[in-house]
């Protein structure tokens, strides 16, 4: 029953890998991702989100241009983000990140 609940839950736990969001999140930290929030609201500036790219990445929304989002890591020196792969669409946003 617990596995069934987890599969259909709007929340998932994610482990942070790397230092691109340091100091906000540290390598190995567990965060909660709400997968449904953006079905009811629009992403906002400074929201921290999980983005689907070649890998799933945790980034902060820094600019919004219509339906496109420019996302960056808090640790610019160690972040692969929109400065490298460009603007993303809302469909690439998996969910909003919350600290546990």
For each residue, the residues with C-beta under 8 A, 3 or more apart:
1: 4 5
2: 5 6
3: 6 7
4: 1 7 8
5: 1 2 8 9
6: 2 3 9
7: 3 4
8: 4 5
9: 5 6 12
10: 34 35 36 37
11: 32 33 34 35
12: 9 32 33 35 95
13: 30 31 32 33 100
14: 30 31 32 33 50 56 58 97
15: 28 29 30
16: 21 25 26 27 28 29 30 31 58
17: 27 28
18: 21 27 78
19: 22 26 27 75 78
20: 57 58 59 73 74 75 78 79 80 81
21: 16 18 24 25 48 58 59 60 73 74 75 79
22: 19 25 26 27 74 75 78
23: 26 74 75
24: 21 48 60 74
25: 16 21 22 29 31 58 97 99
26: 16 19 22 23 29
27: 16 17 18 19 22
28: 15 16 17
29: 15 16 25 26
30: 13 14 15 16 100
31: 13 14 16 25 58 97 98 99 100
32: 11 12 13 14 97 98 99 100
33: 11 12 13 14 50 94 95 96 97 98
34: 10 11 37 95 96 98
35: 10 11 12 94 95
36: 10 39 40 95
37: 10 34 40 41 95 96
38: 41 42 43 90 93 95 96
39: 36
40: 36 37
41: 37 38 44
42: 38 90
43: 38 47 49 61 64 69 90 93 96
44: 41 47 61 64
45: 61 62 63 64
46: 60 61 62
47: 43 44 60 61 96
48: 21 24 58 59 60 61 96 97
49: 43 58 59 60 61 71 93 94 95 96 97
50: 14 33 56 57 58 93 94 95 97
51: 56 57 58 59 71 88 92 93 94
52: 56 92 93 94
53: 56 57 85 88 92
54:
55:
56: 14 50 51 52 53 94
57: 20 50 51 53 71 80 81
58: 14 16 20 21 25 31 48 49 50 51 73 97
59: 20 21 48 49 51 71 72 73 79 81 82
60: 21 24 46 47 48 49 71 72 73 74
61: 43 44 45 46 47 48 49 64 69 70 71
62: 45 46 70 71 72 82
63: 45 69 70
64: 43 44 45 61 68 69 70
65: 68 69 70 87
66:
67: 89 90
68: 64 65 87 88 89
69: 43 61 63 64 65 82 87 88 89 90 93
70: 61 62 63 64 65 82 87 88
71: 49 51 57 59 60 61 62 81 82 88
72: 59 60 62 76 79 81 82 83
73: 20 21 58 59 60 76 78 79 80 81
74: 20 21 22 23 24 60 79
75: 19 20 21 22 23 78 79
76: 72 73 79
77:
78: 18 19 20 22 73 75
79: 20 21 59 72 73 74 75 76 83
80: 20 57 73 84 85
81: 20 57 59 71 72 73 84 85
82: 59 62 69 70 71 72 85 86 87 88
83: 72 79
84: 80 81
85: 53 80 81 82 88
86: 82
87: 65 68 69 70 82
88: 51 53 68 69 70 71 82 85 92 93
89: 67 68 69 92
90: 38 42 43 67 69 93
91:
92: 51 52 53 88 89
93: 38 43 49 50 51 52 69 88 90
94: 33 35 49 50 51 52 56
95: 12 33 34 35 36 37 38 49 50
96: 33 34 37 38 43 47 48 49
97: 14 25 31 32 33 48 49 50 58
98: 31 32 33 34
99: 25 31 32
100: 13 30 31 32
